Amino acid sequence: MNRTIYAGRVRKEHIGQEITLKGWVGKRRDLGGLIFIDLRDREGVMQLVINPNDVSTDLMATAESLRNEYVIEVSGLVAAREQENTKIPTGSVELKVSKLLILNTAKTTPFEIKDGVEVSDDNRLRYRYLDLRRPEMLENFKLRAKVTHSIRNYLDNLEFIDVETPMLTKSTPEGARDYLVPSRVNLGHFYALPQSPQITKQLLMNAGFDRYYQIVKCFRDEDLRGDRQPEFTQVDLETSFLNEQEIQDIVEGMIEKVMKDTKGLDVTLPFPRMTYDNAMNVYGSDKPDTRFEMHLQDLTSFVKNVDFKVFSEAQAVKAIVVKNHASDYSRKDIDKLTEFAKQFGAKGLAWIKVSDGSFTGPIAKFLTEIEVNLTEALQLTDNDLVLFVADKLEVANDTLGALRLKIAKDIDIIDNTKFNFLWVVDWPMFEWSDEENRYMSAHHPFTLPTKESENELEGDLAKVRAVAYDIVLNGYELGGGSLRINQKEMQERMFKALGFSPESANEQFGFLLEAMDYGFPPHGGLAIGLDRFVMLLAGKDNIREVIAFPKNNKAVDPMTQAPSIVSEKQLDELALKTESHD
């Protein structure tokens, strides 16, 4: 028979109706001859009641044979429950079963199908199809679907055109590592899976599409962490003839709609704007979490004359104040914070505590002469802990920025009900790579430099600023965008600044340079990480929770065992050989 309704949608208004349900056995209970079954489908759980006085012996025998996760079809009469269960939406009704059919049996599952189950991540991924049956996981994907639906509606209404761009593209080594795909037809040649549709969406602007968007898969062969996967999805958009403020306004409107449609929340527009330099100096991060303070304080001028060479000879001395929690940190705890700080390049971590109006701790004696001024500058009170890093400015910012987040989580001062959006603007165009021993693009090499700094493309690259903007949510980079270069001469200057010879620039990007000879309009855009956005909306801390079939932290799928070894025949067809790296 056809299903009448989802089990999780049955309510009091259905009492007295004959219905048919289909789903999985969540639990079976035998009580005094009666059999109670929790039937689960994607919309929730409903209680079934099988009374031996009302059904045949065969149906009763079938009911007694049921085990968890059997797939069944049942029909019967909706009735009011004698004892209402207020914890579930269907708790006021039950189904008095008159027909029961087993559609499939099930082995005992490797873990319980319920929320909050304790099981290893790899086991969850190994049996992902079972993990996804858990109600909280299903809710994550309903939320994700609502987000994409809201985004599409918003952009469609603004006359953006949804265009698919290629998955097999040309490798462009600038940036993260590409995933390469060998070509059987063109032996020795490789496609690359796109890290983003950056160049193709720019070419769509040259084609006159004016407003493009795509919810698109992208690929990066990089080290993984909680908010990264080798394949991920981004909301990608590009526009012509708009300035950066107009593009940001469109994105803010999109986020405003998503928050209202999916969370029922109103957000305040416009979002705050913060310069890159201010973000780094005050928060120690280019993606600052503004839900709490604990700002970085620059004390370089305060301590330049103290009799403590670690401070007086350092390029920068910065600190954070952990208010009212000094007593929570023992010497051993601070030693652990010191080891954490060293991961970010700091040589060590100096500290003081405030007790009875005075400084205590290993370096307190060096600060006696400036104790009053320092207390006033940092607004210190009893039971405050001050952590100092004396080093290069970049190291001090990075270290204290990381410590700030760690400590805030440890002492639980972050309001997780807040959604703090902001723009980080006025970015450096380039960043120095020790690995490459050269400057590289902070965003990508198609970003437009500011008029005021473009002359430095042939000078000090550290001074070049980009017309770029990142949108940040609760300490995560949600997305990034910029105005793009649309003139050939400027694009050639950018490639030269990055160390490309004219020949190598033409080999990799000749088609783009050629396109700039044919009336390329001013344009710009942005891409938002969909997985990360949904993760934050769902209150999760790992994007695997909102990706249906993700990889683990070794870029492996424990369920399918991808990546896997392929046959010699397949390798021969591609003229490839593999070497062992054991």
C-alpha angles and dihedrals in degrees: 000000000000118000110256098199141341112274092234092057100057112117141168092281088066094059110128094024126120109231140172121221132187128194148091131314106247096178139348124208126185112205122173095325094316118108119212120195130187105217114201129197133157093284098051144277133310130186119241122199123203114191116193089214092060103042140054124268089247093054090048091051090050091051091050090054094056119116132183114292095017109145111234144174119213137178129191149111123306110233138174115266115242091217110036119218107213093186094076131047092236093048095114096058142049137186119243099212120225099162129035130180127177108221094181141349127229138211119234105284120239089239136013118274097233139104118272094023114161109233134136119266093239092052090050090051093043088059097028093149087062094042089055090058090070110105095233091055092049089051090054091058094044086055091049091051090050091051094052092044091052092048093049092049092050096048094041089055089053089054097250112159118229107225128176115223126200124284092200106063143151119285114248108183095199105108129006122002117280126231103235126214117198118225118229092193094050103037115211091021126107139202120210126220107238120262084198136336088252101135097035092052090050089052089052087059089052087052090058099250087134096191121037134170138172136175095219144174116242132185134212126173096215139127112285133233137160096292098038136075131174088243120035141160127243136185100233124192138168133183138188128226096010126119125226094265092053091049091049090050090055091050092047090052090051092051091045089056094046092051091050095044097045107027102021088235129139116219125202117243137243099041116229117267124218129180119240091242092052092048092052096043097045103030103020090231140085087220102047123193103223097182089099136024122226088135123192111258122208108223099165094115093043095057103033092105101039119118092247114098094199086067104029095050098041122108089226136008115195134168146188125212119222099205120221095346106092091110090058091063120073123192087262091053091051090049087057090051088051091055089048090051092053090062087070096051100269116141091215147322125258121200148178135188127212114230127166090348095305137097120253131182140072097306099034092103091060092055099050094108094051098035095108094046093044092049090053096044093050094035090231124189134176117301094025120138118209119199119195132196118191112190143088111335093248092051093047092050095045094046098046091042090058093043090050091058095042094050093045089056092044094053093036101234098139116106102223092190091070127092105199111187122184141160121239107205142171095052128186109256093220139032127198117248115204089191093055094030091224144078116279133188113279088210111002136309094259095067117119116241119224116264090240094057106030092099088066090069084091093037135033105358091194088070097054113108126199132222086235135134133189123199113219131196123190095330097318127107101240096182146329137220145162146177109272134227110258101173123081097221092054092046090051090050089051093051090048092051089053091054100259116146114222088253095051092044090052092046093054103030106017093121091056093047090049090051089057089066090067108066102286108192125223106269146163143171149162143236125215122200103240095193092052093046093052090044090057094044089051092050093241129137100210127057090217085078091066101036113085099218109012132170124248125243090281091056089251128131104222090196100056096019091233127195093053140169113267129213125274088242091060091048092048091053088056094042089238134139128192129216127211116246097186 
